[in-house]
Amino acid sequence: MVKFNFSVPFGSLFKYKPQKFNYALEQEIRSKLDSLPSVTKIYSNPDGSPRVPSDSEFKTIADLQNLYYQRNYSEWNFILPRIPKEQLELFKDNTQDLKNFQFVTKDAGKIIDKIPYKDETTGELKWRVVRETEKAEGWEVPYFYIVLPAFIYLLYSKYTAQMKKRQSEGPEWAEKELRLRAMEEYFHGDTEKAKEFLSNEGKSEREVRDRDDLVVARILAGDYDKLSELKKKLPKDLIPKVEKDEKVTI
């Protein structure tokens, strides 16, 4: 049997399970960071020229990225006063140093290349990261905060426009107009009394039903042409003629 698997953007929200603060993990990260010659200029020399890290340094950076993936902490760990001050300081120091490596989450796609380039404005050496899925990184923000709200607003605007048009031009308007004109005739041309009579405000369900029955009776008892003014006189050449059989005489 063929099975179909459906995935939606919202599904990742339910899979997210933050873990508790891991002090041992932070200590391991600090150990890796301290083993590097520099965390701020790992890819550049003191004179600003590009620097290629050694194989062991690349391995350490790869280990740091794997450890970075494990830092899946909940913000409540830092809001609630449960973490000792020295551990929290270690976490902050690690976070600051890890920013120099520009690590991203797993769903950003696997890094397949890094291209060095010089910033024309500052002269600083920077790296352009090439991934397997270039557009995977950061799609959640524009989707949830730009595309989705715009789509919902468009649907809502179209729905309200159709409802307003239906009320002002469609069958609902014609029905309201017919009911109003029928009751205007009932109240001898008093429009305000007719509108008050047709309003549901302050009326029970039984009173509304009785009122509607009276309105329908007034419409059926009235002159259709006078109430609706929908019938128009047709030209003589458009009036259908009744065929006569010459053999039949009355």
C-alpha positions in Angstrom: 0.0 0.0 0.0 1.3 3.4 -0.9 1.7 5.8 2.0 1.6 9.6 1.7 3.5 11.8 4.0 2.5 15.4 4.3 4.8 18.0 5.9 3.7 21.6 6.7 5.8 24.5 7.9 4.0 24.5 11.3 5.1 20.9 11.9 8.6 22.0 13.0 7.1 24.1 15.8 5.6 20.9 17.4 8.9 19.0 17.0 10.8 21.6 18.9 11.6 20.3 22.4 14.0 22.6 24.4 16.3 20.8 26.8 17.6 21.8 30.2 20.7 23.8 30.7 23.8 21.5 30.3 26.8 22.8 32.2 29.0 19.9 31.0 28.2 20.8 27.4 29.2 24.5 28.0 32.5 23.3 29.6 33.3 21.2 26.6 32.5 24.1 24.2 34.9 26.3 26.3 37.6 23.7 26.1 37.3 23.6 22.3 37.3 27.4 22.0 40.4 27.8 24.2 42.3 25.2 22.0 42.1 27.5 19.0 44.7 30.3 18.4 42.0 32.9 18.1 38.2 32.8 18.0 37.8 36.3 16.4 40.4 36.0 13.6 40.5 32.3 12.9 40.3 32.9 9.1 42.7 35.9 8.9 46.2 36.8 9.8 47.2 39.7 12.1 47.9 41.8 8.9 44.4 41.1 7.6 45.4 38.6 4.9 43.4 35.4 4.5 44.4 32.5 6.7 43.7 28.9 6.1 43.1 27.0 9.3 45.0 23.8 9.8 43.3 20.4 9.6 43.2 20.1 13.4 41.6 23.5 13.6 39.0 22.6 11.0 38.2 19.5 13.0 37.8 21.6 16.2 35.5 24.0 14.3 33.4 21.1 13.1 33.2 19.7 16.6 32.1 23.2 17.8 29.3 23.3 15.3 28.0 19.9 16.4 28.1 21.1 20.0 26.4 24.3 18.9 23.5 22.1 17.6 23.1 20.6 21.0 22.6 24.0 22.7 18.8 23.6 22.4 17.9 25.4 25.6 14.7 26.9 26.7 14.7 30.6 27.6 13.0 29.7 30.9 16.3 28.3 32.1 17.7 31.8 32.2 14.6 33.6 33.4 14.1 31.4 36.4 16.9 31.8 39.1 18.1 28.2 39.0 21.5 28.5 37.3 24.5 29.5 39.4 26.0 32.8 38.4 29.4 31.3 37.3 27.6 28.8 35.0 25.5 31.5 33.4 28.6 33.7 32.8 30.2 30.7 31.1 27.2 30.3 28.8 27.3 34.0 27.9 31.0 33.9 27.1 30.5 30.8 24.9 27.6 32.4 23.1 29.7 35.6 22.4 32.6 33.6 21.0 30.5 31.2 19.0 29.0 34.2 17.1 32.4 34.6 15.4 31.9 31.3 13.6 28.4 32.2 12.3 26.9 28.8 13.0 23.3 28.3 12.0 20.6 25.8 12.8 20.5 22.3 11.1 17.7 23.2 8.7 19.9 25.8 7.0 21.4 23.1 4.8 24.8 21.5 4.8 27.8 23.8 4.1 29.6 22.7 0.9 32.0 25.6 0.5 33.2 28.8 2.0 34.4 31.6 -0.2 36.6 34.4 1.2 36.0 38.0 0.1 37.0 41.5 1.1 34.4 44.0 2.2 34.8 47.0 0.0 33.5 49.4 2.7 35.4 48.2 5.8 38.2 46.3 4.1 37.5 43.4 6.5 37.9 39.8 5.3 34.6 38.0 5.3 33.3 34.6 4.1 30.4 33.7 1.9 28.9 30.4 2.9 27.6 28.1 0.1 25.0 25.6 1.2 23.2 22.6 -0.4 19.9 24.5 -0.1 20.7 28.2 -0.5 17.2 29.4 0.4 16.7 27.1 3.4 18.3 29.5 5.9 15.9 31.9 7.6 12.7 31.1 5.5 10.5 30.9 8.6 10.7 34.7 9.3 9.4 36.0 5.9 6.9 33.1 5.6 5.2 33.5 9.0 5.5 37.3 9.4 5.1 38.5 5.8 3.7 36.0 3.3 1.2 34.3 5.5 -0.3 37.5 7.1 -0.5 39.1 3.6 -2.3 36.1 2.2 -4.8 36.1 5.1 -5.4 39.8 4.7 -6.0 39.4 1.0 -8.6 36.7 1.6 -10.3 38.8 4.3 -10.4 41.9 2.1 -11.9 39.9 -0.8 -14.5 38.3 1.5 -15.6 41.6 3.0 -15.7 43.3 -0.4 -18.0 40.5 -1.7 -20.3 40.8 1.4 -20.6 44.6 1.0 -21.4 44.2 -2.7 -23.9 41.5 -1.9 -25.6 43.8 0.7 -25.6 46.8 -1.6 -26.3 45.3 -5.0 -27.3 41.7 -4.7 -30.3 39.7 -3.6 -30.1 40.8 0.0 -30.5 44.4 -1.0 -33.4 43.6 -3.3 -35.2 41.7 -0.5 -34.6 44.5 2.0 -35.9 47.1 -0.4 -39.0 45.1 -1.2 -39.8 44.5 2.5 -39.2 48.2 3.3 -41.5 49.4 0.5 -44.2 46.9 1.4 -44.2 48.2 5.0 -44.0 51.8 3.9 -47.3 51.3 2.1 -48.7 49.5 5.2 -47.7 52.6 7.4 -49.0 55.0 4.8 -45.6 56.2 3.6 -44.0 56.6 7.1 -40.4 55.3 6.4 -39.2 55.6 10.0 -42.0 53.4 11.3 -41.4 50.9 8.6 -37.7 50.7 9.4 -38.4 50.3 13.1 -41.0 47.6 12.4 -38.4 45.7 10.3 -35.6 46.0 12.8 -34.9 42.9 15.0 -33.6 44.9 17.9 -35.5 44.2 21.1 -37.7 41.5 19.5 -38.0 37.9 20.6 -37.7 35.0 18.1 -41.5 34.6 18.2 -42.0 38.4 17.5 -39.6 38.2 14.6 -41.4 35.2 13.1 -44.8 36.9 13.4 -43.4 40.1 11.9 -41.9 38.2 9.0 -45.2 36.5 8.4 -47.0 39.8 8.3 -44.4 41.3 5.9 -44.7 38.3 3.5 -48.5 38.7 3.6 -48.3 42.4 2.8 -46.0 41.6 -0.1 -48.3 38.9 -1.5 -51.3 41.1 -1.1 -49.7 44.1 -2.8 -49.2 45.1 -6.4 -46.0 43.4 -7.6 -45.4 45.9 -10.3 -45.9 48.8 -7.8 -43.7 47.3 -5.1 -40.7 46.1 -7.1 -41.0 48.2 -10.2 -39.2 45.4 -12.0 -41.7 44.9 -14.8 -41.1 47.0 -17.9 -43.4 47.5 -20.9 -42.1 45.5 -23.9 -42.2 47.0 -27.4 -45.0 45.5 -29.5 -42.6 43.8 -31.8 -41.1 41.9 -28.8 -44.5 40.7 -27.4 -44.8 37.0 -28.3 -47.7 36.3 -30.7 -50.1 33.4 -30.3 -50.2 31.2 -33.3 -53.8 30.6 -34.6 -54.9 27.5 -36.5 -57.0 28.7 -39.4 -59.0 25.5 -39.4 -60.1 26.0 -35.8 -62.8 28.6 -35.3 -64.6 29.6 -32.1 
